[in-house]
């Protein structure tokens, strides 16, 4: 990824574009074909171009001057009818397409890891949490399936952004083709693997670039979401998962016991940077009339940085999820730590089905659940002693309401929708049987 945005690669792209445009002019008989072979002998020298730029204050002029020193009279054929942004924007499009190709491979690698772990943890019972509070039982595989689904959407957005940015322009100073024949533009961009931007000014409209960077920001936000879940689940009070931690790794200079979720925290921090770059790309959309240069300085930072950061974050998340330690016993223990209130809705619905009004049933169940949360008898015992429940539910019926396997009974549907391998049998009780199924 770094090589894509390195100065040498950028100048190589500029030279490639200039030579292909010369070929287009030669096809029209405007440049002698004998000159093409001589032009192709030109080489870029990033350090020399940088020195020239310090003198002339213009990167493309410095680039052309460096070529003129090598090519002599033949240099007059370069940059014919072009403006600097023809070269800059077309090269940037090539860079961003190549960057997207790398990121798509990264996304596929992460998807593969999440897919495998989701299948492995399909029936690993844990507490579902809403507002950070125990809600109802789910499985860790279900959590991972949700991540996979979001990552699939991120991939589709990235494919769309890649196609949207895959346009070039070789249309002259304000985009009117006054000095560049449209067929030169069309033939040149075709050779470069780019589409023609239908209408341009001196630049390609920056809505394309904003869409690309906001796509990266949404992807970064998804990675941050995954990392935030991991950070919460690694908290001492929860302790259900742990990031990979090296044998010689140190978590704190002061406290030897510390095993901090620093990798996930790093992902969260970098996501903020990418979001900031996306904001800058949105600000770059409004340029004065046919173009000003206010976007240029920002883009030299935001595109290389954002693409490199996302590349790094995706690879880091692969390492995190691949090396994640999952404490299934702790997950199950935490599920029951709230006194069994996670089964409250099933009791509520059963009482309604037996003839109670929803309001009365809710009042009975809520009163008992709150008591359990406040340190009273566990919910299952207390609700079973309630007169309203005893007169409507048998002990067997009540016991069935507290079977956690019930909550995993439709996981096959979710997994099949994602193309994940369904389990043949959902065990009862759910995986992690007894008081816990190990790690």
ZIBEL-V911034 format. One record per residue. RES is the residue in one small letter. SS is DSSP state (~ for helix, > for strand, _ for the rest). PSI is psi in whole degrees, 0 to 359 (NA if undefined). D_LAST is the distance of its C-alpha to the last C-alpha in Angstrom with 2 decimals. Layout:
res/ss/psi/d_last
RES/SS/PSI/D_LAST
RES/SS/PSI/D_LAST
This chain:
res/ss/psi/d_last
x/_/319/37.29
x/_/323/39.22
x/_/326/41.79
x/_/322/42.57
x/_/8/43.85
x/_/149/45.35
x/~/317/49.14
x/~/316/50.07
x/~/322/48.24
x/~/315/49.82
x/~/326/53.27
x/~/320/52.70
x/~/318/52.01
x/~/314/55.14
x/~/319/57.20
x/~/316/55.84
x/~/314/56.78
x/~/317/60.22
x/~/321/60.95
x/~/323/59.92
x/~/321/62.17
x/~/322/64.97
x/~/321/64.46
x/~/317/64.91
x/~/323/68.13
x/~/324/69.30
x/~/332/68.87
x/_/0/71.34
x/_/15/73.70
x/_/343/73.26
x/_/133/71.92
x/_/135/73.37
x/~/334/70.94
x/~/336/72.19
x/~/337/70.51
x/~/315/67.02
x/~/322/66.52
x/~/321/67.65
x/~/326/65.36
x/_/351/62.39
x/_/351/63.06
x/_/146/61.95
x/_/152/58.93
x/_/144/57.00
x/_/95/56.82
x/~/320/54.39
x/~/319/55.75
x/~/319/59.33
x/~/320/58.59
x/~/320/56.96
x/~/318/60.11
x/~/322/62.31
x/~/325/60.29
x/~/328/60.91
x/~/313/64.62
x/~/343/64.87
x/_/24/62.08
x/_/120/60.94
x/~/316/58.15
x/~/322/59.57
x/~/317/63.07
x/~/319/61.80
x/~/313/60.03
x/~/323/63.24
x/~/321/65.37
x/~/324/63.28
x/~/323/63.79
x/~/325/67.49
x/~/329/67.89
x/~/323/66.72
x/~/344/68.40
x/~/226/71.73
x/~/331/73.76
x/~/342/71.11
x/~/340/68.87
x/~/342/71.02
x/~/341/69.35
x/_/150/65.93
x/_/25/64.82
x/_/118/67.73
x/_/359/67.70
x/_/158/64.18
x/_/163/62.92
x/~/319/60.11
x/~/338/57.63
x/~/315/58.25
x/~/315/56.66
x/~/310/54.07
x/~/323/52.71
x/~/320/52.74
x/~/319/50.90
x/~/321/48.32
x/~/317/47.73
x/~/320/47.11
x/~/316/44.68
x/~/328/42.70
x/~/315/42.55
x/~/321/41.21
x/~/317/38.68
x/~/323/37.53
x/~/320/37.09
x/~/315/34.70
x/~/324/32.76
x/~/321/32.57
x/~/321/30.99
x/~/316/28.46
x/~/318/27.68
x/~/322/27.34
x/~/316/24.89
x/~/318/22.69
x/~/320/23.10
x/~/318/22.00
x/~/314/18.68
x/~/320/18.06
x/~/312/19.30
x/~/316/16.91
x/~/329/13.77
x/~/318/15.36
x/~/317/15.80
x/~/321/12.26
x/_/22/11.08
x/_/319/14.34
x/_/18/13.35
x/_/105/10.27
x/>/138/12.24
x/>/171/13.05
x/>/129/16.36
x/>/144/18.97
x/>/132/21.03
x/>/136/24.71
x/_/20/26.60
x/_/4/23.34
x/>/145/23.52
x/>/132/21.46
x/>/274/23.18
x/>/163/21.75
x/>/141/18.47
x/>/189/17.40
x/>/155/14.47
x/~/330/12.83
x/~/324/14.47
x/~/319/17.66
x/~/312/17.41
x/~/326/17.12
x/~/322/19.98
x/~/320/22.05
x/~/317/21.60
x/~/318/22.63
x/~/317/25.63
x/~/320/26.77
x/~/326/26.49
x/~/319/28.63
x/~/321/31.21
x/~/321/31.14
x/~/316/31.93
x/~/320/34.83
x/~/321/36.19
x/~/321/36.06
x/~/317/37.90
x/~/316/40.50
x/~/322/40.89
x/~/315/41.33
x/~/323/44.07
x/~/325/45.68
x/~/353/45.98
x/_/56/47.24
x/>/148/50.86
x/>/175/53.49
x/_/134/56.97
x/_/61/60.09
x/_/9/62.58
x/_/189/64.39
x/_/320/65.04
x/_/16/64.49
x/_/10/63.12
x/_/0/66.43
x/_/24/66.79
x/_/327/70.17
x/_/359/69.74
x/_/124/67.17
x/_/135/67.89
x/~/325/65.19
x/~/334/65.11
x/~/316/64.31
x/~/311/61.33
x/~/314/60.23
x/~/323/60.60
x/~/313/58.96
x/~/327/55.86
x/~/318/55.52
x/~/330/55.45
x/~/353/52.74
x/_/23/50.58
x/_/156/51.11
x/>/162/52.68
x/>/127/55.74
x/_/120/55.28
x/_/317/57.96
x/_/131/59.33
x/_/163/58.88
x/_/225/60.63
x/_/344/60.53
x/_/166/56.75
x/_/136/54.23
x/_/138/53.40
x/_/3/50.38
x/~/327/48.76
x/~/317/47.16
x/~/324/45.73
x/~/320/44.54
x/~/321/42.77
x/~/310/41.05
x/~/326/39.84
x/~/330/38.80
x/~/318/36.74
x/~/324/34.95
x/~/321/34.58
x/~/319/33.03
x/~/316/30.55
x/~/321/29.82
x/~/324/29.39
x/~/316/26.77
x/~/322/24.78
x/~/322/25.30
x/~/313/24.00
x/~/315/20.68
x/~/324/20.54
x/~/319/21.54
x/~/316/18.71
x/~/318/16.22
x/~/318/18.29
x/~/316/18.22
x/~/344/14.51
x/_/355/14.23
x/_/146/16.93
x/_/320/16.50
x/_/341/17.29
x/_/299/14.65
x/_/46/11.84
x/_/334/9.59
x/>/161/9.63
x/>/136/11.10
x/_/159/13.77
x/_/145/14.20
x/_/119/15.98
x/_/154/18.34
x/_/326/18.75
x/_/8/22.20
x/_/146/21.66
x/_/135/23.11
x/_/340/22.29
x/_/145/25.53
x/_/340/28.87
x/_/327/29.12
x/_/102/25.72
x/_/341/23.67
x/_/350/20.50
x/_/130/20.36
x/_/87/17.62
x/_/150/19.27
x/_/59/18.56
x/~/330/21.79
x/~/316/21.28
x/~/322/20.85
x/~/324/23.72
x/~/318/25.75
x/~/316/25.41
x/~/319/26.59
x/~/317/29.48
x/~/330/30.66
x/~/325/30.64
x/~/322/33.26
x/~/315/35.39
x/~/320/35.35
x/~/322/36.33
x/~/320/39.19
x/~/322/40.35
x/~/320/40.33
x/~/317/42.57
x/~/319/44.90
x/~/326/45.11
x/~/323/46.18
x/~/332/48.83
x/_/351/50.10
x/_/324/51.16
x/_/95/54.38
x/_/153/56.69
x/_/121/60.43
x/_/240/62.40
x/_/359/62.10
x/_/138/59.81
x/_/184/59.31
x/_/13/57.13
x/~/335/54.93
x/~/333/51.90
x/~/311/52.24
x/~/321/51.22
x/~/319/48.09
x/~/333/47.07
x/~/339/47.28
x/~/308/44.34
x/~/323/42.28
x/~/309/41.95
x/~/317/40.97
x/~/311/38.63
x/~/314/36.97
x/~/318/36.45
x/~/320/35.13
x/~/316/32.75
x/~/319/31.33
x/~/312/30.98
x/~/316/29.05
x/~/319/26.87
x/~/317/25.90
x/~/322/25.05
x/~/320/23.08
x/~/327/21.05
x/~/313/20.29
x/~/319/18.87
x/~/308/16.84
x/~/325/15.23
x/~/323/14.93
x/_/11/13.14
x/_/128/11.04
x/>/127/7.58
x/>/118/5.97
x/_/92/4.51
x/~/325/5.25
x/~/317/6.46
x/~/321/8.47
x/~/315/9.75
x/~/320/11.08
x/~/319/12.47
x/~/326/14.15
x/~/321/15.60
x/~/359/17.45
x/~/336/18.30
x/_/20/21.45
x/_/19/22.84
x/_/9/22.33
x/~/347/24.75
x/~/347/22.72
x/~/11/24.49
x/~/323/27.91
x/~/323/29.24
x/~/320/28.90
x/~/316/30.88
x/~/310/33.39
x/~/324/34.00
x/~/319/34.32
x/~/321/36.95
x/~/319/38.82
x/~/333/38.83
x/_/4/40.32
x/_/350/43.18
x/_/151/42.37
x/_/155/43.25
x/~/322/40.40
x/~/315/41.72
x/~/316/41.83
x/~/318/38.42
x/~/319/36.91
x/~/316/38.67
x/~/313/37.35
x/~/317/33.72
x/~/316/33.79
x/~/316/35.46
x/~/320/32.88
x/~/316/29.89
x/~/321/31.41
x/~/318/32.01
x/~/318/28.37
x/~/331/27.37
x/_/10/30.08
x/_/4/28.74
x/_/194/30.55
x/_/152/29.37
x/_/154/26.28
x/~/316/27.32
x/~/314/27.02
x/~/313/29.17
x/~/319/31.66
x/~/330/32.22
x/~/340/32.77
x/_/355/35.53
x/_/131/37.27
x/~/321/40.66
x/~/328/40.45
x/~/317/37.21
x/~/328/38.31
x/_/354/41.50
x/_/333/39.79
x/_/135/36.45
x/_/166/35.85
x/~/322/32.92
x/~/316/31.50
x/~/319/32.03
x/~/317/30.40
x/~/321/27.30
x/~/332/26.92
x/_/343/26.92
x/_/18/23.63
x/_/113/21.73
x/~/337/18.99
x/~/335/19.32
x/~/325/22.71
x/~/347/21.40
x/~/6/19.78
x/_/339/22.86
x/_/16/24.49
x/~/330/21.68
x/~/321/23.46
x/~/311/26.38
x/~/314/24.59
x/~/322/22.88
x/~/325/26.19
x/~/330/28.06
x/_/359/26.03
x/_/22/26.42
x/_/152/22.76
x/_/121/22.12
x/_/148/21.98
x/_/147/19.94
x/_/325/22.44
x/_/136/21.16
x/_/112/19.34
x/_/154/17.71
x/_/121/18.84
x/_/168/17.18
x/_/161/14.90
x/_/139/11.50
x/_/24/9.27
x/_/164/12.47
x/_/228/13.89
x/_/8/12.47
x/_/149/8.82
x/_/21/6.81
x/_/190/3.74
x/_/NA/0.00
